[in-house]
Amino acid sequence: MDARTFDKSKLPSRHVTEGPSRAPHRSYYYAMGLTEEQIKRPFVGVVSCWNEAAPCNIALMRQAQAAKKGVDEAGGTPREFCTITVTDGIAMGHQGMKSSLVSREVIADSIELTMRGHCYDAMVGLAGCDKSLPGDMMAMLRLNVPSVFMYGGSILPGRYKGRDVTVVDVFEAVGQHASGKMTDEELHELECVACPGAGACGGQFTANTMACVSEAIGLALPGSAGAPAPDTNRDYYAYESGKAVMRLLADGIRPRDIATRKAFENAATVVAATGGSTNAALHLPAMAHECGIDFDLFDVAEIFKRTPYIADLKPGGRYVAKDVYEIGGVPQIMRALLDGGYLHEDCLTVTGKTVKENLENVKFNTNQKVVYPVSNPISPTGGVVGLRGTLAPDGAIVKVAGLKKLQFQGPARCFDCEEDAFAAVEAGKINPGEVIIIRYEGPKGGPGMREMLSTTAAIYGRGMGESVALITDGRFSGATRGFCIGHVGPEAAVGGPIALVRDGDIIAIDAEKGTLDLLVDESELESRRKEWKPPANPYQSGVLKKYADQVGPARYGAVTHPGGKAEVVCYADI
């Protein structure tokens, strides 16, 4: 494959490279060392979320160089650029977490603006942390130029007192320390060894969940999600991703040709089968929105309901992403699901082949305990469950992987922000049997729909993981475990039922039936509704103000623009 394969007159980059009127533009490229021949080639944006904010991102620059080499050797001219990330592990437990979900939109928007502004013809996206993965893929689907996604890889597990540990163990250790179960010295020893190097959190938390999604939906090369970040095998996959995007460009295969309704169903199936992050029920609808596909929380939940849970992964299980890689990676999970009839086999992928064709030579590994066959699942339904009821008419979601019981009923204990709830947990003021309500933390009300890992981990650290429930219109880290229900809609800030709950009200949860109910008479709720007034948003300027004004409900992905249905002209066709 070389530049002669491509007709520049039909590519976006013609606007910055072709004809006498573009001489000034070409002068900029000569200034950067490009040759005339390189300028005549297709331009490929190679975007990474490299930064020094957290270990999730520090391996991405290395991988981007490998991707650029693949693009170059396949006849393209790579143009590297970076975008932001907000890393949840560091943003967690304080006001910084309000920036996290917002960053997904900023990532997608910034990629769109860079691609549009410079008229790039194709894209390779490399991402390492929770919101950067869906943000990258949303941009691909929005722009609809040939694109390949590449995950930066997971962190290796740390070792503490003879066992594998992750950052979640440190979050839970905070609760243990607060209750006198861990000394200062032990906490310090754990925090020093839990995260041994580069890579995203190692369990089936949001980053690894969305990495699995990238393969399942067909936007990433098979097997590319597996290797840990320090593994040089990642460079091979990055190189091949660069070559693959040029094949897609030559063949005219675009992201929306790949990310069909059936492909989204495949992605949701893999999330459920792996006990993945509840955040997938936020990101998959947002990605579908970019394509103009209706795929909301309830569509995701319906697939969760019928999918067996087969991957024994943290936080509910025993293993981490490295273990999945060592037994054959995501293709092993997909092979098991395909054999059981749970995947659409005819979906196109970035290889130019279908799911079935990609898995043709993959044999399920029976000599391992990480992934079970669907004939012998960990549980017959997915590790993530959608809920609906009088407390959540627009739905809610809970990760049930690892839970011993699926029903809970108890009196409400209400908090209007996460900080107050965390302080109560830390002070030992939460009683067994209570249902903790954290509200005004939704997309609008937060604003930003904060994760609650600090609070949920502190609950587990105090040994109360099975004796209390937590319900919020915010969301949870993929690392959260226990009876923790998020994405409650409508959110409190717009007057949803969660805003009307009072201390002592009885809440009934049934994750088996998929119900979440507030056991209060409708007449009483109507009386409370008349008294309720929306609280003022303390953010009246800056990006959080803009986000609060624009963001929609969690049910539809908490998106900030009309999406693919409203599109008149697609960027790829300019």
C-alpha positions as CSV (number, residue, x, y, z in Angstrom):
1,M,0.0,0.0,0.0
2,D,1.3,3.5,-0.9
3,A,0.1,7.0,-1.5
4,R,-0.9,6.2,-5.0
5,T,-3.7,4.0,-3.6
6,F,-5.5,7.1,-2.4
7,D,-7.3,9.8,-4.3
8,K,-6.7,13.1,-2.4
9,S,-9.5,14.8,-4.2
10,K,-11.9,12.8,-2.2
11,L,-10.3,13.2,1.2
12,P,-10.7,16.0,3.8
13,S,-6.9,16.8,3.7
14,R,-7.3,18.2,0.1
15,H,-8.5,21.4,1.8
16,V,-5.0,22.0,3.3
17,T,-2.7,20.4,0.8
18,E,-4.0,20.6,-2.8
19,G,-3.7,23.4,-5.4
20,P,-2.0,26.8,-5.7
21,S,-4.2,28.4,-3.1
22,R,-2.9,26.0,-0.5
23,A,0.8,27.0,-0.9
24,P,0.7,28.9,2.4
25,H,-0.7,25.8,4.2
26,R,2.0,23.6,2.6
27,S,4.7,25.9,3.8
28,Y,3.8,25.1,7.4
29,Y,4.2,21.4,6.6
30,Y,7.6,22.0,5.0
31,A,8.5,23.9,8.2
32,M,7.8,20.6,10.2
33,G,10.1,18.6,8.0
34,L,7.6,17.0,5.7
35,T,8.6,16.1,2.2
36,E,6.5,16.9,-0.9
37,E,5.7,13.2,-1.1
38,Q,4.5,13.1,2.5
39,I,2.3,16.1,2.0
40,K,0.6,14.3,-0.9
41,R,-0.3,11.3,1.3
42,P,-3.5,11.0,3.4
43,F,-3.1,12.7,6.8
44,V,-3.8,10.5,9.8
45,G,-4.5,12.1,13.2
46,V,-2.7,10.0,15.9
47,V,-4.2,11.2,19.1
48,S,-3.2,10.1,22.6
49,C,-4.2,11.1,26.1
50,W,-0.6,11.1,27.2
51,N,0.1,13.2,30.3
52,E,1.7,13.0,33.7
53,A,-1.5,13.2,35.6
54,A,-1.6,9.5,36.5
55,P,0.0,6.1,35.6
56,C,-2.9,5.4,33.2
57,N,-1.5,7.7,30.6
58,I,2.3,7.7,30.8
59,A,2.8,4.8,28.4
60,L,0.7,6.4,25.6
61,M,3.5,8.5,24.0
62,R,5.6,5.4,23.4
63,Q,2.7,3.6,21.9
64,A,1.8,6.6,19.7
65,Q,5.2,6.4,18.1
66,A,4.6,2.8,17.2
67,A,1.2,3.7,15.7
68,K,2.8,6.5,13.7
69,K,5.3,4.1,12.3
70,G,2.5,1.7,11.2
71,V,0.7,4.6,9.5
72,D,3.9,5.8,7.7
73,E,4.8,2.3,6.4
74,A,1.3,1.8,5.1
75,G,1.3,5.0,3.0
76,G,-0.1,7.6,5.3
77,T,1.4,10.7,7.0
78,P,0.8,10.6,10.7
79,R,0.1,13.8,12.6
80,E,0.4,13.3,16.4
81,F,-1.6,15.4,18.9
82,C,-2.7,15.1,22.5
83,T,-5.9,15.7,24.4
84,I,-6.7,16.0,28.1
85,T,-7.6,13.4,30.7
86,V,-9.0,13.6,34.2
87,T,-7.9,10.5,36.1
88,D,-10.6,9.3,38.4
89,G,-8.3,7.8,41.0
90,I,-6.8,11.2,41.7
91,A,-10.0,13.2,41.2
92,M,-11.9,10.9,43.6
93,G,-13.4,11.9,46.9
94,H,-13.3,15.7,46.4
95,Q,-14.6,18.5,44.2
96,G,-12.2,17.4,41.4
97,M,-14.4,14.5,40.6
98,K,-16.9,17.0,39.1
99,S,-14.5,17.3,36.3
100,S,-14.4,13.6,35.4
101,L,-17.4,12.9,33.3
102,V,-17.2,16.4,31.8
103,S,-13.8,15.5,30.5
104,R,-15.3,12.8,28.3
105,E,-17.1,15.5,26.4
106,V,-14.1,17.8,26.3
107,I,-11.9,14.9,25.0
108,A,-14.4,14.1,22.2
109,D,-14.9,17.8,21.4
110,S,-11.1,18.6,21.4
111,I,-10.4,15.6,19.0
112,E,-13.2,16.8,16.8
113,L,-11.9,20.3,16.7
114,T,-8.3,19.2,16.0
115,M,-9.4,16.8,13.2
116,R,-11.7,19.4,11.7
117,G,-9.3,22.3,11.9
118,H,-6.5,20.4,10.2
119,C,-8.6,18.3,7.9
120,Y,-7.2,14.9,8.8
121,D,-8.4,11.9,6.8
122,A,-8.3,9.2,9.4
123,M,-7.6,8.6,13.0
124,V,-5.8,6.3,15.5
125,G,-6.9,7.0,19.1
126,L,-4.9,5.9,22.1
127,A,-6.4,6.2,25.6
128,G,-5.6,5.0,29.0
129,C,-8.1,6.1,31.6
130,D,-11.8,5.8,32.3
131,K,-13.3,8.8,30.3
132,S,-10.7,8.9,27.7
133,L,-11.7,5.6,26.2
134,P,-15.3,6.5,25.5
135,G,-14.3,10.1,24.6
136,D,-11.9,8.8,21.9
137,M,-14.5,6.4,20.5
138,M,-17.2,9.1,20.6
139,A,-15.0,11.3,18.5
140,M,-14.4,8.5,16.0
141,L,-18.1,7.9,15.6
142,R,-18.9,11.6,15.4
143,L,-16.3,12.3,12.7
144,N,-16.9,9.0,10.9
145,V,-13.5,9.0,9.2
146,P,-11.7,5.6,9.1
147,S,-10.5,5.0,12.7
148,V,-8.9,2.4,15.0
149,F,-8.9,2.6,18.8
150,M,-6.0,1.4,20.9
151,Y,-6.1,0.9,24.7
152,G,-2.9,1.9,26.5
153,G,-3.0,-1.1,28.8
154,S,-3.6,-2.0,32.4
155,I,-1.3,-1.6,35.4
156,L,0.3,-4.7,36.9
157,P,-1.0,-5.7,40.3
158,G,1.0,-4.8,43.4
159,R,2.0,-7.2,46.1
160,Y,1.1,-6.8,49.8
161,K,1.6,-9.5,52.4
162,G,1.7,-12.2,49.8
163,R,-1.3,-11.2,47.8
164,D,-2.1,-9.2,44.6
165,V,-3.5,-5.7,45.4
166,T,-4.9,-2.8,43.4
167,V,-5.7,0.8,44.1
168,V,-9.1,-0.3,45.4
169,D,-7.4,-2.1,48.3
170,V,-5.9,1.3,49.2
171,F,-9.3,3.1,49.0
172,E,-10.8,0.3,51.3
173,A,-7.8,0.5,53.6
174,V,-8.8,4.1,54.4
175,G,-12.0,2.8,55.9
176,Q,-10.0,0.1,57.8
177,H,-7.6,2.7,59.1
178,A,-10.5,5.0,60.2
179,S,-12.0,2.1,62.2
180,G,-8.7,1.1,63.8
181,K,-8.3,-2.1,61.8
182,M,-5.1,-0.9,60.1
183,T,-2.1,1.1,61.5
184,D,-0.5,4.1,60.0
185,E,2.5,2.0,59.0
186,E,0.4,-0.7,57.3
187,L,-1.5,1.9,55.3
188,H,1.7,3.5,54.2
189,E,3.2,0.2,53.2
190,L,0.1,-0.6,51.1
191,E,-0.1,2.7,49.3
192,C,3.6,2.4,48.4
193,V,3.2,-1.0,46.6
194,A,-0.4,-1.0,45.2
195,C,0.4,0.7,41.9
196,P,3.8,-0.6,40.6
197,G,4.0,1.3,37.3
198,A,2.3,2.5,34.2
199,G,-1.2,1.5,33.2
200,A,-4.9,1.9,34.1
201,C,-6.5,0.2,37.1
202,G,-6.1,-3.5,36.8
203,G,-9.5,-4.9,37.7
204,Q,-12.6,-4.9,35.6
205,F,-13.2,-1.3,36.4
206,T,-14.2,1.3,33.9
207,A,-11.0,1.5,31.9
208,N,-10.7,-2.3,31.3
209,T,-14.5,-2.5,30.8
210,M,-14.3,0.0,28.0
211,A,-11.2,-1.6,26.6
212,C,-13.2,-4.8,26.3
213,V,-16.0,-2.7,24.7
214,S,-13.5,-1.4,22.1
215,E,-12.8,-5.0,20.9
216,A,-16.4,-6.2,21.3
217,I,-17.8,-3.4,19.2
218,G,-15.2,-3.8,16.6
219,L,-13.3,-0.5,16.8
220,A,-10.0,-2.1,18.1
221,L,-7.9,-4.9,16.8
222,P,-8.6,-8.3,18.4
223,G,-6.4,-8.9,21.3
224,S,-5.2,-5.3,21.5
225,A,-6.8,-4.6,24.9
226,G,-5.0,-7.3,26.7
227,A,-1.3,-6.7,27.3
228,P,-0.4,-4.6,30.4
229,A,0.9,-1.1,29.7
230,P,4.6,-2.0,30.4
231,D,4.5,-5.0,28.0
232,T,6.3,-4.2,24.7
233,N,3.7,-6.3,22.9
234,R,1.5,-3.2,23.1
235,D,3.9,-1.5,20.7
236,Y,3.2,-4.3,18.2
237,Y,-0.5,-3.7,18.5
238,A,-0.1,0.0,18.1
239,Y,2.0,-0.5,15.0
240,E,-0.6,-2.8,13.5
241,S,-3.4,-0.3,14.4
242,G,-1.5,2.3,12.3
243,K,-1.4,-0.1,9.4
244,A,-5.0,-1.1,9.9
245,V,-6.4,2.4,9.7
246,M,-4.8,2.8,6.3
247,R,-6.5,-0.4,5.1
248,L,-9.8,1.0,6.3
249,L,-9.1,4.2,4.4
250,A,-8.3,2.3,1.3
251,D,-11.4,0.1,1.6
252,G,-13.7,3.0,2.6
253,I,-14.8,1.4,5.9
254,R,-15.9,3.9,8.5
255,P,-16.7,3.7,12.2
256,R,-20.5,3.8,11.7
257,D,-20.2,0.9,9.3
258,I,-18.8,-1.0,12.3
259,A,-20.7,0.4,15.3
260,T,-24.2,-0.8,14.3
261,R,-27.0,-1.5,16.7
262,K,-26.0,-5.2,16.8
263,A,-22.4,-4.1,17.5
264,F,-23.6,-2.1,20.5
265,E,-25.5,-5.2,21.7
266,N,-22.3,-7.2,21.4
267,A,-20.5,-4.6,23.5
268,A,-23.2,-4.6,26.2
269,T,-23.0,-8.4,26.3
270,V,-19.3,-8.4,27.0
271,V,-19.8,-5.9,29.7
272,A,-22.4,-8.0,31.4
273,A,-20.4,-11.2,31.0
274,T,-17.3,-9.7,32.6
275,G,-19.1,-8.0,35.5
276,G,-18.0,-4.7,34.1
277,S,-18.4,-1.2,35.2
278,T,-21.8,0.4,35.6
279,N,-20.3,3.3,33.7
280,A,-20.7,1.3,30.5
281,A,-24.4,2.0,30.8
282,L,-23.5,5.7,30.5
283,H,-20.9,5.4,27.8
284,L,-22.6,3.0,25.4
285,P,-25.7,5.2,25.1
286,A,-23.4,8.2,24.5
287,M,-21.5,6.4,21.8
288,A,-24.7,5.2,20.2
289,H,-25.9,8.8,20.3
290,E,-23.0,9.9,18.1
291,C,-24.2,7.4,15.4
292,G,-27.9,8.4,15.7
293,I,-28.7,5.0,17.2
294,D,-31.3,4.7,20.0
295,F,-29.6,2.7,22.8
296,D,-30.4,3.9,26.3
297,L,-30.0,2.5,29.8
298,F,-33.0,0.2,29.4
299,D,-31.6,-1.3,26.2
300,V,-28.3,-1.9,27.9
301,A,-30.1,-3.4,31.0
302,E,-32.2,-5.8,28.8
303,I,-29.0,-7.3,27.4
304,F,-27.5,-7.4,30.9
305,K,-30.5,-9.4,32.1
306,R,-30.1,-12.2,29.5
307,T,-26.3,-12.5,29.6
308,P,-24.4,-15.0,31.8
309,Y,-21.7,-13.8,34.1
310,I,-18.6,-15.7,33.1
311,A,-15.4,-13.7,34.0
312,D,-14.2,-13.9,37.6
313,L,-12.7,-10.5,37.7
314,K,-12.2,-7.8,40.4
315,P,-13.9,-6.1,42.2
316,G,-16.5,-8.8,42.6
317,G,-14.2,-11.7,41.6
318,R,-10.5,-12.8,42.0
319,Y,-8.6,-11.9,38.9
320,V,-7.3,-8.8,37.1
321,A,-6.8,-7.8,33.4
322,K,-3.3,-9.3,33.3
323,D,-4.8,-12.7,34.1
324,V,-7.2,-12.3,31.2
325,Y,-4.3,-11.4,28.9
326,E,-2.4,-14.5,30.0
327,I,-5.2,-16.9,29.1
328,G,-5.8,-15.4,25.7
329,G,-7.3,-11.9,26.2
330,V,-10.7,-10.6,25.2
331,P,-11.0,-13.0,22.3
332,Q,-11.4,-15.8,24.9
333,I,-14.4,-14.0,26.4
334,M,-15.9,-13.4,23.0
335,R,-15.2,-17.0,21.9
336,A,-17.1,-18.3,25.0
337,L,-20.0,-16.0,24.3
338,L,-20.0,-16.7,20.5
339,D,-20.1,-20.5,21.2
340,G,-23.1,-19.9,23.5
341,G,-25.0,-17.9,20.9
342,Y,-24.8,-14.6,22.8
343,L,-23.0,-12.5,20.1
344,H,-24.0,-11.3,16.7
345,E,-21.3,-13.0,14.6
346,D,-21.8,-11.0,11.4
347,C,-20.7,-7.6,12.7
348,L,-18.0,-5.9,10.8
349,T,-14.7,-4.9,12.6
350,V,-11.6,-2.8,11.9
351,T,-9.9,-5.9,10.6
352,G,-12.3,-5.8,7.6
353,K,-13.6,-9.1,8.8
354,T,-16.6,-10.1,10.9
355,V,-16.6,-11.1,14.6
356,K,-17.0,-14.7,13.5
357,E,-14.1,-14.5,11.1
358,N,-11.9,-12.8,13.7
359,L,-12.6,-15.7,16.2
360,E,-12.3,-18.5,13.6
361,N,-8.9,-19.7,14.9
362,V,-9.5,-18.9,18.6
363,K,-10.1,-22.0,20.7
364,F,-11.6,-21.6,24.1
365,N,-8.9,-22.3,26.7
366,T,-10.3,-24.9,29.2
367,N,-7.0,-24.9,31.2
368,Q,-7.8,-21.8,33.3
369,K,-10.1,-20.4,35.9
370,V,-10.5,-16.8,34.9
371,V,-13.2,-17.2,32.2
372,Y,-15.9,-19.8,32.5
373,P,-17.8,-21.4,29.5
374,V,-21.4,-20.2,29.2
375,S,-22.6,-23.7,30.0
376,N,-21.1,-23.3,33.5
377,P,-21.3,-19.6,34.3
378,I,-20.5,-17.9,37.6
379,S,-24.2,-16.9,37.6
380,P,-26.9,-17.2,34.9
381,T,-27.4,-13.5,34.4
382,G,-25.0,-10.6,33.9
383,G,-22.9,-9.1,36.6
384,V,-24.6,-5.7,36.0
385,V,-28.3,-5.2,36.5
386,G,-30.7,-2.4,35.4
387,L,-33.4,-1.3,37.9
388,R,-36.6,0.7,37.6
389,G,-39.4,1.7,40.0
390,T,-41.0,4.5,41.9
391,L,-37.7,5.8,43.1
392,A,-36.2,5.6,39.6
393,P,-38.8,5.9,36.8
394,D,-36.0,6.6,34.3
395,G,-33.9,3.8,35.6
396,A,-30.8,3.0,37.7
397,I,-28.0,0.5,37.6
398,V,-26.2,-1.8,40.0
399,K,-23.2,-4.2,39.7
400,V,-24.3,-7.4,41.4
401,A,-21.1,-9.4,40.6
402,G,-19.9,-10.9,43.9
403,L,-23.1,-10.0,45.9
404,K,-24.4,-12.7,48.2
405,K,-27.9,-11.4,48.2
406,L,-29.9,-9.5,45.6
407,Q,-32.6,-8.0,47.8
408,F,-32.4,-5.2,50.3
409,Q,-35.0,-3.1,52.3
410,G,-34.3,-0.5,54.9
411,P,-34.8,3.1,56.1
412,A,-33.3,5.9,54.1
413,R,-30.5,8.0,55.4
414,C,-30.3,11.1,53.2
415,F,-27.3,13.3,52.3
416,D,-27.3,16.1,49.8
417,C,-23.6,15.7,48.7
418,E,-20.9,13.0,48.8
419,E,-18.7,14.8,51.4
420,D,-21.4,14.6,54.1
421,A,-22.0,10.9,53.4
422,F,-18.3,10.1,53.5
423,A,-17.9,12.0,56.8
424,A,-20.7,10.0,58.4
425,V,-19.2,6.7,57.2
426,E,-15.7,7.7,58.5
427,A,-17.2,8.8,61.9
428,G,-19.1,5.5,62.2
429,K,-22.5,7.2,62.1
430,I,-24.0,4.8,59.6
431,N,-26.1,2.0,61.0
432,P,-26.5,-1.6,59.6
433,G,-29.6,-2.0,57.6
434,E,-29.8,1.7,56.4
435,V,-30.0,2.8,52.8
436,I,-27.7,5.7,52.2
437,I,-29.1,8.3,49.8
438,I,-26.6,10.6,48.1
439,R,-28.4,13.1,45.9
440,Y,-27.8,16.3,43.9
441,E,-24.8,14.6,42.4
442,G,-26.4,13.9,39.0
443,P,-25.2,15.2,35.6
444,K,-26.9,18.6,36.2
445,G,-27.0,18.7,40.0
446,G,-23.4,17.9,40.7
447,P,-22.7,19.1,38.2
448,G,-20.7,16.4,36.7
449,M,-22.2,13.2,38.2
450,R,-19.4,12.3,40.6
451,E,-18.2,8.8,41.3
452,M,-18.5,7.6,44.9
453,L,-15.6,5.2,45.3
454,S,-14.2,7.0,48.4
455,T,-17.5,6.5,50.2
456,T,-18.2,2.9,49.0
457,A,-14.7,1.8,49.7
458,A,-14.9,3.3,53.2
459,I,-18.1,1.4,53.8
460,Y,-16.3,-1.9,52.9
461,G,-13.3,-0.9,54.9
462,R,-15.5,-0.6,58.0
463,G,-16.8,-4.1,57.3
464,M,-20.3,-2.9,56.3
465,G,-20.2,-3.8,52.7
466,E,-23.1,-6.3,52.9
467,S,-25.1,-4.6,55.7
468,V,-25.9,-1.3,54.1
469,A,-27.0,-0.1,50.6
470,L,-26.2,3.1,48.8
471,I,-28.3,4.9,46.2
472,T,-27.3,8.0,44.2
473,D,-28.1,10.0,41.2
474,G,-24.4,10.2,40.8
475,R,-22.4,7.3,39.6
476,F,-19.8,4.8,40.8
477,S,-16.3,3.8,39.9
478,G,-16.0,0.5,38.1
479,A,-14.0,-0.5,41.2
480,T,-17.1,-0.1,43.4
481,R,-18.5,-3.2,45.0
482,G,-21.5,-3.9,47.2
483,F,-25.2,-3.0,47.0
484,C,-24.5,0.4,45.3
485,I,-27.0,1.8,42.9
486,G,-26.2,4.7,40.6
487,H,-27.6,6.7,37.7
488,V,-30.9,7.1,39.4
489,G,-33.2,9.1,37.1
490,P,-34.7,11.6,37.0
491,E,-32.0,13.1,39.1
492,A,-32.7,15.2,42.2
493,A,-31.8,18.5,40.6
494,V,-34.7,18.3,38.2
495,G,-37.2,17.1,40.9
496,G,-36.9,13.3,40.5
497,P,-38.3,11.2,43.3
498,I,-34.9,10.9,44.9
499,A,-35.2,14.6,45.8
500,L,-38.3,13.8,47.8
501,V,-36.9,11.1,50.0
502,R,-36.7,11.8,53.8
503,D,-34.8,10.1,56.6
504,G,-36.7,7.0,57.6
505,D,-38.5,6.4,54.4
506,I,-38.4,2.7,53.5
507,I,-36.6,1.8,50.3
508,A,-37.0,-1.6,48.7
509,I,-34.4,-3.0,46.3
510,D,-34.8,-6.2,44.3
511,A,-31.9,-6.7,41.8
512,E,-33.4,-10.1,40.8
513,K,-36.7,-8.6,39.7
514,G,-35.0,-5.3,38.6
515,T,-37.0,-3.0,40.9
516,L,-36.2,0.1,43.0
517,D,-39.1,1.5,45.0
518,L,-39.8,4.3,47.5
519,L,-42.5,2.9,49.8
520,V,-44.2,6.2,50.4
521,D,-47.8,7.0,49.5
522,E,-48.2,9.0,46.3
523,S,-50.3,11.6,48.1
524,E,-47.5,12.2,50.6
525,L,-45.0,12.5,47.7
526,E,-47.2,15.0,45.9
527,S,-47.3,17.1,49.1
528,R,-43.5,17.0,49.3
529,R,-43.3,17.8,45.6
530,K,-45.2,21.0,46.1
531,E,-42.8,22.0,48.9
532,W,-39.6,21.1,47.0
533,K,-37.4,23.8,45.5
534,P,-34.4,23.2,43.3
535,P,-31.1,24.1,45.0
536,A,-29.0,26.7,43.3
537,N,-26.1,25.5,41.3
538,P,-22.9,26.9,43.0
539,Y,-21.1,26.8,39.7
540,Q,-22.2,29.9,37.8
541,S,-19.2,30.3,35.5
542,G,-16.7,28.2,33.6
543,V,-17.0,24.7,32.1
544,L,-19.1,23.2,34.9
545,K,-21.7,25.9,34.3
546,K,-21.7,25.2,30.6
547,Y,-22.0,21.5,31.2
548,A,-24.9,21.8,33.7
549,D,-26.8,24.0,31.1
550,Q,-26.2,21.5,28.3
551,V,-26.2,18.0,29.7
552,G,-29.0,15.6,29.3
553,P,-30.3,12.7,31.5
554,A,-28.0,9.8,32.5
555,R,-30.5,7.4,30.9
556,Y,-29.4,8.6,27.5
557,G,-25.7,8.8,28.3
558,A,-25.5,12.3,29.8
559,V,-24.7,13.9,26.4
560,T,-24.4,17.5,25.5
561,H,-25.3,17.8,21.9
562,P,-28.1,16.5,19.6
563,G,-26.0,13.7,18.1
564,G,-26.0,11.8,14.9
565,K,-29.8,12.1,14.3
566,A,-29.5,15.8,13.9
567,E,-26.4,15.7,11.7
568,V,-26.8,17.4,8.3
569,V,-23.2,17.1,7.0
570,C,-20.8,14.6,8.3
571,Y,-17.2,15.7,8.7
572,A,-15.9,12.7,6.7
573,D,-17.8,14.0,3.7
574,I,-16.6,17.6,3.6
